[in-house]
């Protein structure tokens, strides 16, 4: 009897995972904040997330990606 094991690289996509599409006003506010500070403080992250109706993780991730793409292009 042969047992086959399959290794899946990366994560599987589940129904609760989705891509966040920021509204125009959210994007403008996040970009304005990024122009002042490329690294966001914990206090400011909490303020932005409450103001923009986003989670703190979404705000943090936006800054991370914006730094990445801003430096490369």
SULCOR-V332989 format. One record per pair of residues at least 24 apart in sequence whose ideal C-beta (glycine too) atoms are under 8 Angstrom apart, sorted by the first residue. I is the first residue (numbers start at 1). J is the second residue. Records with the same first field share a line. If there is no record, write none. Layout:
I = J  J
This chain:
20 = 54  58
22 = 54  62
25 = 52
26 = 52  53  54
30 = 59  62  63  66
31 = 66
34 = 63  66  70
38 = 63  67  70
39 = 63  67
